[in-house]
Amino acid sequence: MNILIICTKKCETPISVLRTEKIVESIIKNGTHKGEKNIRKYNVVIYIISLLAIIFSKYAVKPFVPMLDFAGYGAMRPFFESLLTCILWVIEIVVMCNVFKKKLNISIISNKETKGQELPVKRIFIIAAVMVACIVVISAQIGFQVKPFYDLGEKFNGYELTNNAGVFLRNIVKCVWIVIMIKAAQEFVEDIRGKGRSINIYAGIVLMLTLGVYDLIAGNNNLGITYFVLNVVYGWIYLLADRSMLKSYLLIMFIYLF
């Protein structure tokens, strides 16, 4: 009888510990699951905000453009519209980054995992090949001209040059939005499907079916179909650049502009 009592007392502790461990594991699992759901939700919000900013910001600045007609007598309206859109975009990006960083501790414009890492030589050659291929394809469609000069046309005056410079500047800032959208879309899909070992260009496909469709309908590029497909390439470049926001931005901007 005494032996049974001793065994029972000795066995009580391990059983209670096991139960406690299971409860803790369950709490951690539920907490992790909720955390993953929140991250997915935030990525969707970031993507939607970015897309809406690209689409509607230019309409928000239009009422203010005529106020600047004293410069150029109205001939520079396209330039001022692009300039004000750029300024508004920069403000929107800064505000969004600060809000998500301070309130939710989410970094929108950087990846801590890949920050400061050097790319393998093989990866650099692949990126270079992709860049050259994109530029050759674009150049071939415009008679092997430099795209900024092609956009201007053969005959142009000072106002047209200034207005084109505004579009150039606007596209530089737009590429920041593109990289932010790629990061958010890639993380969202990977949270659901898992990263895996292969390169899955989820973000590029999502970008093509959203921003790409909008640009195609709005006629924002004179090579609409080409730039529509290039959205997939942008998603691939982001992965090839090891998810580095800065590297991805510079590479995508170069393709987008030239």
C-alpha positions, 0 to 999 in steps of 0.5 A: 500500500505504501509503495502505491502511495509513493508511486502515485505521489512521484507520478503526479509531478510529471503528469502535471508538468506534461499538462502544463507544457501542453497548455503552454505549447497550445498558447504559443501555437495559437499566438503564433497563428494569430500573429501570422494572420495579423502579418497577412492582414497588414501585408494586404493593407500595405499592398492596397494602400500602395495601389490606391496611392498610385492610382488616386494621388494624381487626381488629388493634386489636379485641383492645385495644378492651375494655381501654378499657371503663372509659370509657363502660362499653363504649358507646364501643367503636366510637369507640375502635376507630376511634381506634385504627385511625386511630393504627395507620394513621398509624404504618403510613403514616409507617413505609412512607413512611420505608422507601421514602424511605430504602431506595429513594429513592421518595417516596410522599406527594409528586410532585416534578414538580408540587410548588408548581405552580399549576393553570390557571383552566380546570382549577379550574373543571372541578374545582369543577364535578366537586365540586359534581356529586358533592355534589349527587348524594350529597345528593339520595340522602339528602334533601338533608341534610348527610351527617355529620348524616344518618349520625347520624340524627334522634335520637342521644345523646352516645355516638352522637355520639362514635362518629360522630366516630370514624368521621369521623376514621377516614375522614379518615385513610383518604383518605390511603391512597386518594390513596397508592393512586391515585398508585401505581396510576396510575404502574404502569399508565402505566409499561406503557401510557404517559402519553399526552395524554388523561386516562386514569383508570386509577387510578380504575378499579383503585381501584373494582375493589379498594377499591370492591368491598371497601367495597361488600361490607363495607358501609362506606358507607350509599350503597354503589353511589354511593361504589363509582362515586366511586372512578373520580371520585377517580382523575380528580380526582387527574389534574385536580389535576395529580397534586398529593398535597395538593390531591387529598387535600383534594378527595377528603376533602371529597367522601368526608366530605360 
